[in-house]
Amino acid sequence: MTKDHVIAILRKSDEYVSGEEISQVLGVSRAAVNSAVKSLRKDGYHILSSTNKGYLLSGSPDKLNAGELLALLPAGRTERIVHLETVDSTNNYLRMLAQEGAPDGFIAVANEQTGGRGRLGRSFQSPKDKGIYLSMLMRPDSLPAEAVNITAWVAVAMCDAIETVSGVRPGIKWVNDLVMNGKKICGILTEMSVESENGHIQYVITGIGINVNGQENDFSEEIRHIATSLAMETGTEINRAQLACEMIKGLDRLRADWPEKKEAYLSAYRKDCITLGKEVRLLRNGIEKTGAAEDIDNDFGLVVRFSDGRCESITSGEVSVRGLYGYV
């Protein structure tokens, strides 16, 4: 859309940009540029205009749209990103594109999800204008057993992105939650499709939902005691477009690092994992057991010493951590 490209041009400049220059760059009429500016102003952008100088962006709301991404990412990267104002689930949307042949590295990012999902079929609340809901498609040339720890890699990459933008690094609750002060700010859900003929991965889709600028009333009563946002924890509103771009850059680095740089991600995961040293409860196949989380093994499994003295590396099941999410 013209207005997406107009806001990208204005955001990249600290000075006035003439309407003629914008029209030439975009190959549209001056009238189209003027119409785009009017539309952007209705969206909350503060754009000054001068007959002799052109247009200057003097202020903007917190918007997560295609124009903001265009301003912050290389043009070639945005060709493999689709922005959605609202969608049931970015994972669902990307699965459809994957089946149609979308390439490795394709990303879907939404301003709102109406059917966001977490692990074990749980819902993930995804209110409009409050968070970032993003999924990435990967087509690794590997067997499923080699890709089971992608979620852990993504958790490290998201910690990096959040720290870059907010200055605060979250912790990781094994295996896929990012937490601050004992509450969840981010969930990660990885789904995989495998070729039945040869057992190789057809595609992997990793979905990430981050609570960015929500306040307590934005969460339903049933999860207020376990959920929080970056704004609530830092006391500062976070630029969602900037954070989304750092997330994308982090996922791109991860894709380039996979699988050769496993040791770097494993080391970071161990440092970030707040589950270690805590009492945990494992629910698996209807059986509940308690023990102490001692380590992360070389395949990102959680090493637990159970109350009967037996030690096991956990790779599946639901793990609760004492002191988190109401488990006391």
Residue frames relative to the residue before (quaternion, step in Angstrom):
aa qw qx qy qz dx dy dz
M 1.0000 0.0000 0.0000 0.0000 0.00 0.00 0.00
T 0.5966 -0.6023 0.3943 0.3546 3.55 -1.05 0.77
K 0.6835 0.5010 -0.3200 0.4236 3.58 0.84 -0.87
D 0.5814 0.5607 -0.3811 0.4499 3.61 1.13 -0.51
H 0.6907 0.4610 -0.2785 0.4825 3.57 0.93 -0.87
V 0.6129 0.5426 -0.3533 0.4528 3.59 1.09 -0.65
I 0.6877 0.4563 -0.3082 0.4731 3.61 0.82 -0.89
A 0.6011 0.5501 -0.3662 0.4495 3.61 1.06 -0.60
I 0.6584 0.5013 -0.3047 0.4716 3.60 0.96 -0.87
L 0.6866 0.4833 -0.2921 0.4578 3.59 0.87 -0.93
R 0.6591 0.5146 -0.3207 0.4450 3.58 0.96 -0.77
K 0.6635 0.5119 -0.3082 0.4502 3.59 1.06 -0.62
S 0.7237 0.4238 -0.2361 0.4908 3.59 1.22 -0.37
D 0.3144 -0.7363 0.5701 0.1845 3.56 -1.07 0.80
E 0.7061 0.4007 -0.2419 0.5313 3.55 1.29 -0.06
Y 0.6788 -0.4533 0.3706 0.4433 3.56 -1.31 0.09
V 0.1404 -0.7557 0.6341 0.0843 3.55 -1.13 0.74
S 0.4210 -0.7356 0.4678 0.2507 3.56 -0.67 1.05
G 0.5803 -0.5855 0.4402 0.3559 3.54 -1.17 0.61
E 0.6147 0.5548 -0.3408 0.4452 3.56 1.12 -0.70
E 0.6536 0.5107 -0.3135 0.4622 3.56 0.96 -0.86
I 0.6507 0.5108 -0.3133 0.4664 3.57 0.96 -0.87
S 0.6648 0.5100 -0.3105 0.4489 3.58 0.90 -0.90
Q 0.6555 0.5048 -0.3118 0.4672 3.60 1.03 -0.76
V 0.6513 0.5168 -0.3180 0.4556 3.59 0.96 -0.86
L 0.7626 0.3836 -0.1937 0.4836 3.57 0.93 -0.91
G 0.3810 -0.7402 0.4767 0.2825 3.58 1.23 -0.33
V 0.5543 0.5624 -0.4118 0.4549 3.55 1.07 0.80
S 0.6297 -0.5481 0.3950 0.3835 3.56 -1.29 0.20
R 0.6285 -0.5111 0.4196 0.4096 3.55 -1.30 0.30
A 0.6152 0.5541 -0.3434 0.4433 3.56 1.08 -0.72
A 0.6400 0.5191 -0.3250 0.4640 3.59 1.04 -0.76
V 0.6309 0.5206 -0.3285 0.4722 3.58 1.04 -0.76
N 0.6589 0.5116 -0.3056 0.4590 3.57 0.91 -0.91
S 0.6421 0.5203 -0.3118 0.4688 3.56 1.04 -0.83
A 0.6405 0.5231 -0.3197 0.4625 3.57 1.02 -0.81
V 0.6399 0.5245 -0.3201 0.4615 3.59 0.98 -0.85
K 0.6433 0.5153 -0.3236 0.4647 3.59 0.95 -0.84
S 0.6555 0.5118 -0.3066 0.4631 3.57 0.98 -0.85
L 0.6492 0.5161 -0.3099 0.4648 3.58 1.00 -0.83
R 0.6262 0.5274 -0.3386 0.4637 3.58 1.01 -0.72
K 0.6336 0.5188 -0.3258 0.4725 3.58 1.05 -0.74
D 0.6584 0.5062 -0.2964 0.4715 3.57 1.18 -0.60
G 0.6500 -0.5470 0.3083 0.4281 3.58 1.28 -0.05
Y 0.4996 0.6411 -0.4382 0.3838 3.61 1.24 0.04
H 0.2847 -0.7359 0.5892 0.1741 3.56 -1.01 0.85
I 0.0573 0.8084 -0.5756 0.1089 3.57 -0.34 1.27
L 0.2580 -0.7606 0.5816 0.1292 3.54 -0.66 1.17
S 0.1025 -0.7890 0.6018 0.0700 3.56 -1.13 0.57
S 0.0477 -0.7789 0.6253 -0.0026 3.53 -1.12 0.78
T 0.5516 -0.6445 0.4191 0.3236 3.56 -0.88 0.95
N 0.7653 0.3805 -0.1946 0.4812 3.56 0.94 -0.86
K 0.7503 0.4158 -0.2092 0.4694 3.58 1.18 -0.48
G 0.5042 -0.6347 0.4463 0.3793 3.59 0.95 -0.79
Y 0.6943 -0.4572 0.3641 0.4199 3.56 -0.97 -0.91
L 0.0593 -0.7796 0.6232 0.0179 3.55 -1.17 0.72
L 0.3324 -0.7244 0.5692 0.2018 3.57 -0.85 0.98
S 0.0932 -0.8363 0.5401 0.0126 3.59 -0.51 1.20
G 0.7998 -0.0554 0.0343 0.5967 3.59 1.25 -0.19
S 0.0364 -0.8183 0.5736 -0.0054 3.56 -1.10 0.57
P 0.4835 -0.6333 0.5097 0.3246 3.57 -1.20 0.49
D 0.5866 -0.5338 0.4463 0.4143 3.56 -1.30 0.04
K 0.0964 0.8104 -0.5632 0.1296 3.55 -0.15 1.31
L 0.1371 -0.7426 0.6489 0.0937 3.53 -1.11 0.79
N 0.2903 0.7542 -0.5271 0.2628 3.55 -0.06 1.33
A 0.7263 -0.4472 0.2956 0.4302 3.55 -1.30 0.19
G 0.6384 0.5495 -0.3304 0.4259 3.59 1.01 -0.76
E 0.6491 0.5084 -0.3144 0.4704 3.56 0.99 -0.82
L 0.6553 0.4977 -0.3157 0.4724 3.58 1.00 -0.77
L 0.6140 0.5495 -0.3405 0.4529 3.59 1.03 -0.76
A 0.6736 0.5157 -0.2989 0.4370 3.57 1.02 -0.80
L 0.7758 0.3949 -0.1721 0.4610 3.57 1.08 -0.71
L 0.7408 0.3496 -0.2065 0.5351 3.59 1.24 -0.32
P 0.6028 -0.5392 0.4246 0.4069 3.60 -1.18 0.43
A 0.6068 -0.5972 0.3840 0.3574 3.56 -1.01 0.83
G 0.6464 0.5384 -0.3263 0.4310 3.57 0.96 -0.80
R 0.6445 0.5253 -0.3304 0.4467 3.59 1.08 -0.67
T 0.6730 0.5234 -0.3117 0.4196 3.58 0.91 -0.83
E 0.5342 0.6212 -0.4133 0.3974 3.58 1.22 -0.25
R 0.7306 0.3503 -0.2185 0.5439 3.59 1.23 -0.40
I 0.5947 0.5005 -0.3865 0.4964 3.55 1.10 0.77
V 0.0938 -0.7631 0.6358 0.0683 3.56 -0.98 0.85
H 0.2155 -0.7682 0.5923 0.1120 3.56 -0.91 0.98
L 0.1045 -0.7918 0.6015 0.0185 3.55 -0.90 0.99
E 0.4304 -0.6870 0.5136 0.2810 3.57 -0.87 0.89
T 0.7831 -0.0986 0.0685 0.6101 3.57 1.00 -0.83
V 0.0479 0.7794 -0.6201 0.0757 3.57 -1.11 0.74
D 0.5796 -0.5666 0.4212 0.4070 3.59 -1.11 0.42
S 0.7649 -0.1707 0.1536 0.6018 3.58 0.91 -0.98
T 0.4550 -0.6796 0.4950 0.2935 3.59 -0.86 0.88
N 0.5996 0.5448 -0.3666 0.4575 3.61 1.10 -0.56
N 0.6472 0.5106 -0.3181 0.4681 3.59 0.94 -0.86
Y 0.6659 0.5140 -0.3010 0.4492 3.55 0.91 -0.95
L 0.6937 0.4744 -0.2774 0.4656 3.55 0.92 -0.92
R 0.5843 0.5646 -0.3724 0.4485 3.59 1.11 -0.57
M 0.6305 0.5292 -0.3227 0.4673 3.56 1.02 -0.80
L 0.6771 0.4767 -0.2906 0.4795 3.58 0.94 -0.89
A 0.6097 0.5544 -0.3498 0.4456 3.59 1.05 -0.73
Q 0.6737 0.4946 -0.2912 0.4655 3.56 0.95 -0.85
E 0.6694 0.4653 -0.2862 0.5035 3.56 1.27 -0.43
G 0.6410 -0.5792 0.3023 0.4027 3.59 1.30 0.09
A 0.2638 0.7736 -0.5337 0.2172 3.61 1.17 0.41
P 0.4897 -0.7155 0.4229 0.2636 3.61 -0.96 0.86
D 0.6771 -0.4440 0.4057 0.4241 3.52 -1.38 0.25
G 0.7898 0.3107 -0.2341 0.4743 3.56 -0.95 0.90
F 0.4660 0.6706 -0.4601 0.3484 3.58 1.22 -0.02
I 0.1361 -0.8113 0.5682 0.0200 3.57 -0.97 0.93
A 0.1268 -0.7386 0.6558 0.0909 3.53 -1.18 0.72
V 0.0015 -0.7915 0.6105 -0.0276 3.58 -0.84 0.99
A 0.1096 -0.8225 0.5581 0.0059 3.56 -0.86 1.01
N 0.4681 -0.6635 0.5210 0.2631 3.50 -1.29 0.57
E 0.7904 0.0448 -0.0073 0.6109 3.57 1.28 -0.40
Q 0.1209 -0.7551 0.6373 0.0950 3.55 -1.15 0.67
T 0.2802 -0.7657 0.5540 0.1684 3.57 -0.98 0.81
G 0.7926 0.1948 -0.1099 0.5672 3.58 1.27 -0.27
G 0.1111 0.8274 -0.5395 0.1094 3.56 0.95 0.87
R 0.1652 -0.8106 0.5595 0.0505 3.56 -1.00 0.88
G 0.2066 -0.7444 0.6207 0.1336 3.51 -1.28 0.56
R 0.7455 -0.3522 0.2828 0.4901 3.55 -1.25 -0.33
L 0.8405 0.2109 -0.1666 0.4704 3.52 -1.33 0.52
G 0.6709 -0.5505 0.2863 0.4060 3.56 1.11 0.73
R 0.4387 0.6976 -0.4682 0.3188 3.61 1.22 0.14
S 0.4772 -0.6494 0.5049 0.3093 3.56 -1.21 0.50
F 0.2021 -0.7396 0.6260 0.1424 3.56 -1.25 0.49
Q 0.3480 -0.7620 0.5058 0.2061 3.57 -0.44 1.20
S 0.0344 -0.8271 0.5559 -0.0754 3.54 -0.70 1.19
P 0.0195 -0.8599 0.5101 0.0027 3.62 0.59 1.12
K 0.6188 -0.5812 0.4073 0.3368 3.53 -1.21 0.68
D 0.8678 0.1374 -0.1244 0.4611 3.54 -1.15 0.85
K 0.6451 0.5575 -0.3127 0.4187 3.61 1.22 0.14
G 0.8223 0.1772 -0.0586 0.5376 3.57 1.08 -0.65
I 0.3930 -0.6444 0.5773 0.3114 3.52 -1.37 -0.33
Y 0.0494 -0.7860 0.6156 -0.0287 3.55 -0.78 1.11
L 0.1095 0.8351 -0.5016 0.1976 3.51 -0.14 1.38
S 0.0451 -0.7870 0.6151 0.0167 3.55 -1.03 0.83
M 0.1654 -0.7789 0.5998 0.0789 3.54 -1.14 0.74
L 0.3095 -0.7350 0.5813 0.1614 3.55 -1.07 0.89
M 0.0124 -0.7816 0.6235 -0.0111 3.55 -0.93 0.96
R 0.1402 -0.7746 0.6126 0.0712 3.54 -1.11 0.74
P 0.0005 -0.8367 0.5470 -0.0257 3.62 0.50 1.17
D 0.3863 -0.7033 0.5499 0.2319 3.55 -1.07 0.80
S 0.4854 0.6448 -0.4390 0.3949 3.54 0.37 1.25
L 0.5597 -0.5808 0.4732 0.3543 3.51 -1.36 0.16
P 0.6739 -0.5218 0.3315 0.4046 3.61 -1.13 0.54
A 0.6406 0.5471 -0.3348 0.4221 3.60 0.94 -0.82
E 0.6648 0.5086 -0.2960 0.4601 3.57 1.16 -0.60
A 0.7366 0.4338 -0.2142 0.4726 3.58 1.23 -0.45
V 0.4286 0.7383 -0.4498 0.2625 3.58 1.23 -0.01
N 0.7202 0.4390 -0.2690 0.4650 3.61 1.12 -0.45
I 0.2963 0.7672 -0.5161 0.2393 3.61 1.21 0.37
T 0.6047 0.5730 -0.3598 0.4202 3.60 1.00 -0.77
A 0.6559 0.5075 -0.3110 0.4643 3.58 0.96 -0.84
W 0.6192 0.5268 -0.3395 0.4731 3.58 1.02 -0.77
V 0.6591 0.5124 -0.3067 0.4572 3.58 0.92 -0.93
A 0.6143 0.5527 -0.3545 0.4375 3.60 0.99 -0.76
V 0.6514 0.5004 -0.3104 0.4785 3.59 0.97 -0.84
A 0.6598 0.5137 -0.3106 0.4519 3.59 0.91 -0.91
M 0.6723 0.4860 -0.3026 0.4693 3.61 1.00 -0.75
C 0.5859 0.5440 -0.3687 0.4742 3.59 1.11 -0.58
D 0.6337 0.5315 -0.3181 0.4635 3.57 1.02 -0.86
A 0.6765 0.5053 -0.2962 0.4463 3.59 0.87 -0.97
I 0.6700 0.4962 -0.2991 0.4641 3.57 0.90 -0.93
E 0.6562 0.5069 -0.3174 0.4601 3.58 0.94 -0.83
T 0.6250 0.5534 -0.3402 0.4329 3.59 0.99 -0.80
V 0.7522 0.4059 -0.2133 0.4732 3.58 0.89 -0.93
S 0.7949 0.3360 -0.1631 0.4782 3.60 0.89 -0.91
G 0.4301 -0.6979 0.4673 0.3309 3.58 1.18 -0.51
V 0.6854 0.4129 -0.2618 0.5396 3.57 1.33 -0.02
R 0.2375 -0.7822 0.5611 0.1301 3.57 -0.88 0.93
P 0.3463 -0.7414 0.5333 0.2146 3.60 -0.72 0.99
G 0.4262 -0.6476 0.5488 0.3126 3.53 -1.33 0.10
I 0.3877 -0.7037 0.5447 0.2403 3.56 -1.29 0.29
K 0.1999 -0.7186 0.6527 0.1329 3.54 -0.90 0.97
W 0.4682 -0.6915 0.4624 0.2980 3.55 -0.61 1.13
V 0.6677 -0.2924 -0.6818 -0.0616 1.56 -1.66 1.78
N 0.8386 0.2971 -0.0706 0.4512 3.57 1.03 -0.72
D 0.6007 0.5482 -0.3841 0.4372 3.64 1.16 0.31
L 0.2228 -0.7187 0.6370 0.1676 3.55 -1.17 0.67
V 0.0784 -0.8275 0.5558 -0.0151 3.56 -0.83 1.01
M 0.0929 -0.7450 0.6555 0.0820 3.50 -1.34 0.47
N 0.8471 -0.0169 -0.0257 0.5305 3.57 -0.87 0.98
G 0.7402 -0.4595 0.2231 0.4372 3.53 0.92 0.95
K 0.6976 0.4252 -0.2787 0.5048 3.61 1.24 0.12
K 0.5378 -0.6607 0.4381 0.2868 3.54 -1.15 0.69
I 0.0974 -0.7862 0.6073 0.0600 3.55 -0.99 0.90
C 0.8105 0.1329 -0.0316 0.5696 3.59 1.18 -0.46
G 0.0998 -0.7688 0.6287 0.0608 3.52 -1.14 0.78
I 0.1710 -0.7787 0.5992 0.0730 3.57 -1.11 0.70
L 0.0243 -0.7942 0.6068 -0.0202 3.56 -0.86 1.00
T 0.0902 -0.8029 0.5891 0.0099 3.57 -0.66 1.16
E 0.0706 -0.7864 0.6136 -0.0022 3.53 -0.93 1.02
M 0.1558 -0.8113 0.5627 0.0307 3.55 -1.04 0.80
S 0.1367 -0.7529 0.6368 0.0946 3.55 -1.16 0.70
V 0.1418 -0.8151 0.5614 0.0214 3.56 -0.79 1.10
E 0.4785 -0.6504 0.5142 0.2892 3.56 -1.06 0.84
S 0.4039 -0.7415 0.4793 0.2395 3.59 -0.65 1.06
E 0.6410 0.5645 -0.3313 0.4009 3.60 1.07 -0.66
N 0.8368 0.1729 -0.0596 0.5161 3.58 0.80 -0.98
G 0.4892 -0.7003 0.4132 0.3154 3.59 1.25 -0.04
H 0.5157 0.6330 -0.4271 0.3886 3.61 1.23 0.15
I 0.5893 -0.5843 0.4286 0.3573 3.54 -1.23 0.49
Q 0.3217 -0.7208 0.5827 0.1935 3.54 -0.96 0.89
Y 0.7465 -0.2440 0.1515 0.6002 3.55 1.01 -0.87
V 0.2159 -0.7185 0.6438 0.1507 3.51 -1.39 0.39
I 0.0910 -0.7758 0.6226 0.0457 3.57 -0.96 0.88
T 0.0851 -0.7892 0.6078 0.0230 3.55 -0.76 1.08
G 0.1237 -0.8023 0.5828 0.0368 3.55 -0.71 1.12
I 0.0999 -0.7921 0.6021 0.0118 3.55 -0.99 0.92
G 0.0359 -0.7792 0.6254 0.0184 3.54 -0.93 0.92
I 0.0560 -0.8061 0.5891 -0.0053 3.57 -0.68 1.12
N 0.3316 -0.6990 0.5999 0.2036 3.55 -0.97 0.95
V 0.1128 -0.8528 0.5094 0.0253 3.57 -0.25 1.25
N 0.8567 0.0318 0.0282 0.5140 3.59 0.36 -1.21
G 0.3594 0.7440 -0.4896 0.2786 3.58 1.18 0.41
Q 0.2619 -0.7227 0.6152 0.1750 3.52 -1.31 0.49
E 0.7660 -0.4048 0.2220 0.4473 3.57 -1.25 0.30
N 0.6937 0.4929 -0.2859 0.4404 3.60 0.90 -0.89
D 0.5797 0.5824 -0.3788 0.4257 3.59 1.24 -0.21
F 0.6660 0.4419 -0.2987 0.5215 3.58 1.26 -0.24
S 0.5189 -0.6228 0.4758 0.3413 3.56 -1.07 0.68
E 0.6633 -0.5334 0.3478 0.3931 3.57 -1.17 0.54
E 0.6522 0.5581 -0.3220 0.3993 3.57 1.04 -0.75
I 0.7834 0.3005 -0.1823 0.5125 3.62 1.14 -0.41
R 0.4014 0.7409 -0.4713 0.2604 3.61 1.21 -0.02
H 0.6742 0.5071 -0.3042 0.4425 3.58 1.05 -0.67
I 0.7572 0.3481 -0.2155 0.5090 3.61 1.20 -0.26
A 0.7184 0.4280 -0.2453 0.4904 3.63 1.22 -0.30
T 0.0132 0.7731 -0.6341 0.0110 3.52 -1.19 0.63
S 0.3370 -0.7254 0.5573 0.2227 3.57 -1.30 -0.03
L 0.6514 -0.5013 0.3864 0.4185 3.55 -1.27 0.28
A 0.6458 0.5233 -0.3258 0.4504 3.60 0.98 -0.81
M 0.6558 0.5107 -0.3141 0.4587 3.59 0.96 -0.82
E 0.7211 0.4555 -0.2505 0.4580 3.58 0.97 -0.83
T 0.7497 0.3755 -0.2140 0.5011 3.59 1.08 -0.67
G 0.3955 -0.7253 0.4736 0.3053 3.58 1.21 -0.44
T 0.6909 0.4279 -0.2555 0.5237 3.57 1.30 0.23
E 0.4456 -0.6638 0.5238 0.2940 3.57 -1.00 0.78
I 0.2833 -0.7732 0.5529 0.1276 3.55 -0.90 1.01
N 0.4389 -0.6651 0.5336 0.2833 3.57 -1.04 0.79
R 0.3366 -0.7919 0.4734 0.1883 3.57 -0.31 1.25
A 0.6265 0.5337 -0.3509 0.4466 3.60 1.00 -0.70
Q 0.6449 0.5131 -0.3217 0.4663 3.58 0.97 -0.83
L 0.6703 0.4869 -0.3038 0.4704 3.57 0.93 -0.87
A 0.6274 0.5368 -0.3400 0.4501 3.60 0.97 -0.80
C 0.6653 0.4966 -0.3060 0.4659 3.57 0.97 -0.81
E 0.6355 0.5023 -0.3342 0.4818 3.60 1.03 -0.68
M 0.6053 0.5423 -0.3449 0.4696 3.58 1.10 -0.66
I 0.6663 0.5006 -0.2953 0.4672 3.56 0.92 -0.93
K 0.6456 0.5084 -0.3199 0.4716 3.58 0.96 -0.84
G 0.6547 0.5174 -0.3110 0.4549 3.57 0.99 -0.81
L 0.6556 0.4937 -0.3069 0.4819 3.57 1.01 -0.78
D 0.6267 0.5249 -0.3383 0.4662 3.58 1.05 -0.68
R 0.6383 0.5039 -0.3282 0.4806 3.59 1.01 -0.78
L 0.6272 0.5418 -0.3317 0.4507 3.55 0.98 -0.85
R 0.6607 0.5102 -0.3138 0.4524 3.56 0.90 -0.93
A 0.6662 0.4886 -0.2989 0.4775 3.58 1.02 -0.79
D 0.6811 0.4991 -0.2782 0.4579 3.60 1.10 -0.71
W 0.6136 0.5962 -0.3434 0.3874 3.58 1.15 -0.61
P 0.6692 -0.3309 -0.6649 -0.0237 1.59 -1.62 1.93
E 0.3976 0.7867 -0.4276 0.2007 3.59 1.32 -0.09
K 0.7608 0.3868 -0.2119 0.4761 3.62 0.99 -0.76
K 0.1196 0.8407 -0.5154 0.1152 3.55 1.07 0.76
E 0.6560 0.5472 -0.3299 0.4016 3.60 0.85 -0.94
A 0.6384 0.5287 -0.3351 0.4478 3.60 1.00 -0.75
Y 0.6828 0.4679 -0.2855 0.4831 3.59 0.94 -0.87
L 0.6301 0.5361 -0.3311 0.4539 3.58 1.02 -0.75
S 0.6489 0.5146 -0.3121 0.4655 3.57 0.97 -0.85
A 0.6688 0.4909 -0.2978 0.4723 3.57 0.92 -0.89
Y 0.6359 0.5375 -0.3324 0.4429 3.58 0.98 -0.84
R 0.6481 0.5204 -0.3196 0.4550 3.58 0.93 -0.85
K 0.6647 0.4987 -0.3053 0.4651 3.59 0.98 -0.80
D 0.7284 0.4521 -0.2361 0.4576 3.58 0.99 -0.85
C 0.5924 0.6258 -0.3611 0.3565 3.59 1.15 -0.55
I 0.2296 -0.8029 0.5398 0.1059 3.59 -0.45 1.21
T 0.5068 0.6553 -0.4217 0.3686 3.60 1.25 -0.11
L 0.5996 0.6016 -0.3583 0.3875 3.58 1.09 -0.70
G 0.7968 0.2669 -0.2285 0.4917 3.51 -0.99 0.93
K 0.6420 0.5245 -0.3142 0.4626 3.58 1.30 -0.04
E 0.5077 -0.5896 0.5181 0.3552 3.53 -1.28 0.36
V 0.0740 -0.8118 0.5793 0.0050 3.56 -0.86 0.95
R 0.2481 -0.7289 0.6187 0.1561 3.49 -1.34 0.45
L 0.1620 -0.7925 0.5850 0.0592 3.57 -0.76 1.07
L 0.0694 -0.7605 0.6451 0.0250 3.53 -0.93 1.02
R 0.1795 0.7822 -0.5659 0.1893 3.55 -0.49 1.23
N 0.8457 -0.0103 -0.0387 0.5322 3.54 -0.82 1.08
G 0.7101 -0.4841 0.2482 0.4470 3.54 1.03 0.86
I 0.6385 0.5048 -0.3197 0.4850 3.60 1.30 0.00
E 0.2041 -0.7906 0.5708 0.0867 3.57 -0.89 1.01
K 0.0274 0.7870 -0.6138 0.0564 3.55 -0.94 0.98
T 0.2025 -0.7739 0.5860 0.1291 3.57 -1.15 0.58
G 0.1335 0.7831 -0.5986 0.1027 3.52 -1.23 0.55
A 0.5240 -0.6102 0.4869 0.3407 3.56 -1.30 -0.32
A 0.3700 -0.7175 0.5468 0.2222 3.58 -0.91 0.96
E 0.1483 -0.8491 0.5059 0.0323 3.56 -0.53 1.21
D 0.8245 -0.0468 0.0996 0.5550 3.60 0.94 -0.74
I 0.3366 -0.6460 0.6255 0.2794 3.52 -1.44 0.02
D 0.3326 -0.7689 0.5045 0.2090 3.59 -0.59 1.07
N 0.7312 -0.4684 0.2851 0.4057 3.58 -1.27 0.12
D 0.7003 0.3809 -0.2699 0.5400 3.58 1.30 -0.07
F 0.5858 -0.6241 0.3289 0.3989 3.56 1.25 0.60
G 0.4057 0.6873 -0.4973 0.3403 3.60 1.17 0.46
L 0.4350 -0.6874 0.5186 0.2634 3.57 -1.18 0.61
V 0.2523 -0.7735 0.5676 0.1258 3.57 -0.64 1.16
V 0.0148 -0.8150 0.5763 -0.0587 3.56 -0.56 1.23
R 0.2034 -0.7340 0.6331 0.1380 3.54 -1.04 0.85
F 0.2864 -0.8038 0.5036 0.1354 3.54 -0.39 1.27
S 0.7015 -0.5048 0.3198 0.3883 3.54 -1.30 0.40
D 0.6551 0.4926 -0.3225 0.4735 3.60 1.21 -0.37
G 0.6144 -0.5886 0.3245 0.4132 3.57 1.33 0.15
R 0.5734 0.5998 -0.3797 0.4090 3.57 1.25 -0.26
C 0.2540 -0.7691 0.5730 0.1255 3.58 -1.04 0.86
E 0.0256 0.8080 -0.5853 0.0629 3.58 -0.90 0.93
S 0.3404 -0.7005 0.5858 0.2241 3.56 -1.17 0.64
I 0.2337 -0.8096 0.5313 0.0869 3.56 -0.51 1.25
T 0.0440 -0.8043 0.5926 0.0086 3.58 -0.86 0.96
S 0.7833 0.1668 -0.1109 0.5884 3.60 1.25 -0.12
G 0.5851 0.5648 -0.4385 0.3825 3.53 -1.29 0.29
E 0.5054 -0.6359 0.4945 0.3093 3.54 -1.34 0.18
V 0.1044 -0.8089 0.5784 0.0163 3.55 -0.63 1.17
S 0.1213 -0.7697 0.6245 0.0535 3.58 -0.80 1.06
V 0.2625 -0.7663 0.5727 0.1260 3.55 -1.07 0.83
R 0.4597 -0.6837 0.4841 0.2947 3.57 -0.75 1.01
G 0.7597 0.3270 -0.2685 0.4938 3.54 -0.84 1.05
L 0.7208 0.3732 -0.2326 0.5358 3.56 1.30 -0.17
Y 0.8700 0.1203 -0.0755 0.4722 3.54 -1.22 0.67
G 0.7304 -0.4641 0.2448 0.4373 3.56 1.00 0.76
Y 0.5374 0.5990 -0.4221 0.4173 3.60 1.25 0.05
V 0.0496 0.8126 -0.5739 0.0890 3.55 -0.40 1.24
